[in-house]
Amino acid sequence: MSVDTPRRIVLLRHAKAEWSQDSDHERPLAERGRKDAPVAGRKLVDSGIVFDLALCSTAARTRETWKLAVHEMPERPRTVYEERLYEASLGELIALVNETPDEVRNLLVIGHNPGMHALADALSDAAEGDALARMTRGGFPTAAFAVVEFSGTWKGVEHGIGKLAEYWTPND
């Protein structure tokens, strides 16, 4: 694929998790999270994006979110459970995205805040309609997702490379 190949990265924050005595990594979804995750999956299907690859944090709440969301999709994309997504900094997230194989056009990342919000904000130099204003005003709540479009290679992903094409929250 050429350097002007249109691509999308979709950043999905895990659904609402329970607070528990377990380690943070092993926190399960709360009842609201188990309701919101399939709704997010349906909204991802409605977006018309067919994912070539999903990168999912190894935390219990992200794995459970993905399991419930992907069940709504007509086809399950290749999924990689990536330990480095858990507690990743903005720089670490960009480095992970830079490792994406060239044949991938549409990448889904299921992760955590503040990373998902920071990455969506950092990559977006422009936005469709009021998407950026809504994301800035509302933060990046659980089960929210952002769609960033750009042209180029995954190795070239950096600050300001794309356009925030869509921002959705369960409260929309």
C-alpha positions in Angstrom: 0.0 0.0 0.0 1.2 3.5 -0.8 2.0 6.3 1.5 -1.3 8.0 0.5 -3.4 4.9 1.4 -6.5 6.1 3.5 -6.5 4.4 6.9 -8.5 4.6 10.1 -7.6 4.0 13.7 -10.5 3.5 16.1 -9.8 4.0 19.8 -12.3 2.2 22.1 -12.2 2.7 25.8 -13.2 -0.3 27.9 -16.8 -0.3 29.3 -17.6 0.6 32.9 -15.7 -1.7 35.4 -16.4 -2.6 38.9 -14.3 -1.4 41.8 -13.1 -4.5 43.6 -10.4 -5.9 45.9 -8.8 -7.6 42.9 -5.8 -6.2 41.3 -6.6 -3.3 38.9 -5.6 -5.5 35.9 -8.2 -8.1 36.9 -11.2 -5.8 37.5 -14.4 -7.1 35.7 -17.0 -5.1 34.0 -19.9 -3.7 36.0 -23.5 -4.3 35.0 -23.6 -1.0 33.1 -20.4 -2.0 31.3 -22.0 -5.3 30.3 -24.9 -3.3 28.8 -22.8 -0.6 27.1 -20.2 -2.8 25.4 -22.6 -4.5 23.0 -24.1 -1.1 22.2 -20.6 0.2 21.3 -20.1 -2.9 19.1 -23.4 -2.2 17.2 -22.3 1.5 16.8 -19.0 0.3 15.4 -20.9 -1.9 12.9 -23.1 1.1 12.0 -20.0 3.1 11.2 -19.4 0.8 8.3 -15.7 0.2 9.2 -14.5 -3.3 8.7 -11.5 -3.9 11.0 -8.4 -5.7 9.7 -6.9 -5.9 13.2 -7.9 -5.4 16.8 -5.3 -4.7 19.5 -6.8 -5.3 23.0 -5.2 -4.7 26.4 -4.8 -7.8 28.5 -6.8 -6.3 31.4 -10.0 -8.2 32.3 -12.2 -5.2 31.6 -10.9 -4.7 28.1 -11.0 -8.3 27.2 -14.6 -8.5 28.4 -15.5 -5.3 26.5 -14.1 -6.7 23.3 -15.8 -10.1 23.8 -19.2 -8.3 24.1 -18.6 -5.8 21.4 -17.2 -8.2 18.8 -20.2 -10.5 19.2 -22.2 -7.7 17.4 -19.9 -7.7 14.4 -20.6 -9.9 11.3 -16.9 -10.9 11.2 -14.3 -11.1 14.0 -11.1 -9.3 13.0 -7.7 -10.8 13.8 -7.2 -9.9 17.5 -3.9 -9.5 19.3 -4.0 -9.2 23.1 -1.3 -6.7 23.9 0.1 -6.3 27.4 1.8 -3.0 26.5 -1.6 -1.3 26.1 -2.2 -1.6 29.9 -1.1 1.7 31.5 0.6 2.8 28.2 1.7 6.4 27.9 0.9 8.5 24.8 4.4 7.8 23.4 4.0 4.1 24.0 0.7 4.1 22.3 2.0 5.8 19.2 5.0 3.3 19.2 2.5 0.4 19.3 0.5 1.9 16.4 3.7 2.4 14.4 4.2 -1.4 14.6 1.0 -2.1 12.7 1.5 -4.2 9.5 1.2 -2.3 6.2 -1.6 -4.4 4.9 -3.9 -3.2 7.8 -6.2 -0.4 6.6 -8.5 -0.2 9.7 -7.1 -0.7 13.2 -9.2 -1.0 16.4 -7.5 -0.4 19.7 -9.3 -1.4 22.9 -7.6 0.3 25.8 -7.8 2.6 28.8 -7.9 6.2 29.7 -6.1 8.6 29.9 -4.4 6.9 26.9 -7.3 6.5 24.5 -8.3 10.2 24.9 -4.8 11.4 24.7 -4.1 9.5 21.5 -7.3 10.6 19.8 -6.5 14.2 20.7 -2.9 14.0 19.7 -3.5 12.4 16.3 -6.4 14.8 15.4 -5.3 17.9 13.6 -8.9 18.6 12.4 -12.4 17.2 13.1 -15.7 16.6 11.4 -18.4 18.9 12.7 -18.4 19.2 16.5 -16.6 15.9 17.2 -13.5 17.5 18.7 -15.5 20.0 20.8 -17.7 17.2 22.2 -14.7 15.0 23.0 -12.9 17.9 24.7 -16.0 18.9 26.6 -17.1 15.4 27.6 -13.8 13.7 28.1 -13.6 10.1 27.0 -16.1 8.1 29.1 -16.2 4.3 29.4 -17.3 2.5 26.2 -16.7 5.7 24.1 -14.8 5.5 20.8 -13.1 7.9 18.4 -12.4 7.4 14.7 -9.3 9.1 13.4 -8.7 9.0 9.6 -5.4 9.6 8.0 -3.4 8.9 4.8 0.0 7.3 5.0 1.8 4.5 6.7 1.5 3.2 10.2 5.2 3.9 10.7 4.4 7.6 9.9 1.7 8.0 12.6 2.5 11.0 14.7 0.9 14.0 16.4 -1.5 15.9 14.1 -1.5 13.3 11.3 -5.3 12.8 11.0 -8.8 14.0 11.3 -11.2 13.1 14.1 -14.0 11.7 11.8 -16.3 10.4 14.6 -16.7 10.5 18.3 -19.3 8.4 20.1 -20.3 7.8 23.7 -23.0 5.6 25.2 -24.8 8.8 26.2 -25.1 10.1 22.6 
